[in-house]
Amino acid sequence: MTRLPTAWRHLVWDMGGTMIDTYPQVDHALYRVCRVHGCEIDDGEISRLTRVSIAEAGEELARRCGIPVREFVTAYARLKQGWKTDPPPVMEGARQLLAAVRERGGLNLVVTHRDRESAEDLLAAHRLEVDDMICAPDGFPRKPDPTMHHLVVEQNGLNPGECLAVGDRAIDSVAAGRAGLPWVLLVTPGLPVPRVEGEGTVIHRLAELLE
């Protein structure tokens, strides 16, 4: 890992776990499915699984506990539906960072695996404004493929060297690096720091980008 680049103006955000603090509620929803079926599993293990992939976490928990995977899918879908009126909180420091990027004349861009309706619901619920958003379900390959990062930079006419990508999973950083963007990895306290190919920076709080 290296020091933060100093030339960046624009921020390319991941959404869940980076801009919006979705994971505690996701983890609890999956944990509740396990408990209903009498499957004892450490909540820390669920957190480690969801930080790789929520879909894969549901599949792995279904396999371990002998629970139909559709029950995890349904629990997650219900949670997202509830977020329209009771959304998870904004990540600490995210509002300040969004404002700081705007103040320096930069753009706040989002690249997410979340479906567009869910992503827009979360932004609207918190009155967060971004300048552009690319959602994988709109027909783009998922990270670590760099296509979405390439696209959001190109369609906004930006220099990749002036963009900084921030995400909370290794695939966010890998995708950004493959697209030629400097990156930072926001790690979850208490969870292992994933190994990532290429050079970037690990942070523990979004406020580190303000400092």
C-alpha positions in Angstrom: 0.0 0.0 0.0 1.2 3.5 -0.7 0.3 7.1 0.4 -2.8 8.8 -0.9 -2.4 10.5 -4.3 -2.6 14.3 -3.9 -3.8 15.2 -7.5 -7.3 13.8 -7.3 -10.4 16.1 -7.9 -13.1 13.6 -8.6 -14.3 10.8 -6.4 -15.7 7.5 -7.8 -17.8 5.9 -5.0 -19.0 2.5 -4.3 -22.4 2.7 -2.6 -23.2 0.0 0.0 -20.6 -0.1 2.7 -18.9 3.0 1.4 -21.4 5.8 1.0 -24.3 4.1 2.8 -23.8 1.9 5.9 -25.9 -1.0 4.6 -23.9 -4.0 6.0 -25.0 -4.1 9.6 -28.6 -4.5 8.5 -27.8 -7.0 5.8 -25.8 -9.1 8.2 -28.6 -9.1 10.7 -31.2 -10.1 8.1 -29.1 -13.1 7.0 -28.3 -14.0 10.6 -32.0 -13.9 11.5 -32.8 -16.4 8.7 -30.1 -18.8 10.1 -31.5 -18.4 13.7 -35.1 -19.1 12.6 -33.9 -22.4 11.2 -31.9 -23.2 14.3 -28.5 -22.8 12.6 -25.9 -21.3 15.0 -23.4 -19.3 13.1 -21.1 -16.5 14.3 -22.3 -13.1 13.2 -18.6 -12.2 12.5 -18.5 -15.0 10.0 -21.6 -13.6 8.2 -19.9 -10.2 8.1 -16.8 -11.8 6.5 -18.9 -13.5 3.9 -21.0 -10.4 3.0 -17.9 -8.3 2.5 -17.0 -10.6 -0.4 -20.5 -10.8 -1.9 -24.0 -10.7 -0.5 -25.3 -13.2 -3.0 -22.4 -15.6 -2.4 -22.9 -15.2 1.3 -26.5 -16.3 1.0 -25.5 -19.3 -1.1 -22.8 -20.3 1.4 -25.0 -19.9 4.4 -27.7 -22.0 2.6 -25.2 -24.7 2.0 -23.9 -24.7 5.6 -27.2 -24.6 7.3 -29.3 -26.7 4.8 -31.7 -23.7 4.2 -33.2 -23.0 0.8 -31.2 -20.1 -0.7 -34.4 -18.4 -1.7 -35.0 -17.6 2.0 -31.9 -15.5 2.1 -32.8 -13.9 -1.2 -36.2 -13.0 0.0 -34.9 -11.6 3.3 -32.5 -9.3 1.5 -35.3 -8.2 -1.0 -37.6 -7.4 1.9 -34.8 -5.4 3.6 -34.2 -3.3 0.5 -38.0 -2.7 0.1 -38.0 -1.4 3.7 -35.2 1.0 2.9 -37.5 3.1 0.8 -39.0 4.5 4.1 -36.4 3.5 6.7 -33.0 3.6 5.0 -29.7 2.6 6.6 -27.6 5.5 7.8 -25.1 7.4 5.7 -21.5 6.4 6.4 -19.7 8.6 8.9 -17.9 11.4 7.0 -19.7 10.7 3.7 -21.7 13.9 3.6 -18.6 16.0 4.4 -16.6 14.3 1.7 -19.3 14.7 -0.9 -19.4 18.4 -0.1 -15.6 18.8 -0.1 -15.4 17.3 -3.6 -18.0 19.7 -4.9 -16.3 22.6 -3.2 -13.0 21.8 -5.1 -14.9 21.7 -8.4 -14.9 17.9 -8.6 -17.6 15.4 -9.4 -19.1 12.7 -7.2 -19.6 9.5 -9.3 -21.1 6.2 -8.2 -20.2 2.7 -9.6 -22.3 0.1 -7.9 -23.7 -3.5 -8.2 -27.0 -2.3 -6.7 -30.0 -2.1 -9.0 -30.8 1.4 -10.0 -34.1 1.6 -8.2 -32.6 0.6 -4.9 -29.6 2.9 -5.4 -31.8 5.9 -6.3 -34.1 5.1 -3.3 -31.2 5.3 -0.9 -29.9 8.5 -2.4 -33.4 10.1 -2.3 -34.1 9.0 1.2 -31.0 10.8 2.5 -31.2 13.7 0.0 -27.7 12.9 -1.3 -26.8 14.2 -4.7 -24.3 12.6 -7.1 -23.2 13.7 -10.6 -23.5 10.3 -12.3 -24.1 6.7 -11.5 -23.4 3.4 -13.2 -25.3 0.3 -12.0 -24.2 -3.2 -13.0 -27.9 -4.5 -13.4 -28.3 -1.9 -16.3 -26.3 -4.3 -18.4 -22.6 -4.0 -17.3 -20.2 -6.6 -16.1 -19.7 -6.7 -12.3 -16.5 -5.7 -10.6 -13.6 -6.6 -10.6 -14.3 -6.1 -14.3 -13.2 -2.4 -15.0 -15.9 -1.6 -17.5 -18.1 0.5 -15.2 -15.1 2.5 -14.0 -13.9 3.1 -17.6 -17.4 4.2 -18.6 -18.1 6.6 -15.8 -14.7 8.3 -16.4 -15.2 8.5 -20.2 -18.8 9.7 -20.3 -17.8 12.6 -18.0 -14.7 13.5 -20.0 -12.3 13.0 -17.0 -8.7 12.3 -16.7 -8.3 9.0 -14.8 -5.4 10.4 -12.9 -7.6 13.1 -11.4 -10.1 10.5 -10.1 -9.9 8.6 -6.9 -12.0 5.4 -6.4 -13.1 4.5 -2.9 -14.7 1.2 -2.0 -15.0 -1.3 0.8 -14.3 -4.5 -1.0 -11.2 -5.9 -2.8 -13.2 -6.1 -6.0 -13.8 -2.3 -5.9 -10.1 -1.6 -5.7 -9.2 -4.2 -8.3 -11.7 -2.8 -10.8 -10.5 0.7 -10.3 -6.8 -0.3 -10.6 -7.5 -2.1 -13.9 -9.2 1.0 -15.2 -6.1 3.1 -14.4 -7.7 4.9 -11.4 -5.9 5.5 -8.1 -7.8 3.8 -5.3 -8.4 3.6 -1.6 -9.9 0.6 0.3 -12.2 1.5 3.3 -11.8 -1.4 5.7 -14.4 -2.6 8.2 -13.0 -2.5 11.8 -12.5 -6.0 13.2 -12.5 -7.7 9.8 -9.4 -8.9 7.9 -7.8 -6.4 5.4 -8.1 -8.2 2.0 -5.1 -8.5 -0.3 -5.5 -6.5 -3.4 -3.4 -6.5 -6.6 -1.6 -3.3 -7.5 -0.8 -0.2 -5.4 -3.4 1.7 -3.4 -4.2 2.9 0.1 -6.1 1.4 3.0 -8.2 3.8 5.1 -10.3 3.1 8.2 -12.5 6.2 8.0 -13.7 8.4 5.2 -12.5 11.4 7.2 -9.0 10.4 6.3 -9.7 11.6 2.7 -10.6 15.0 4.1 -7.5 15.2 6.2 
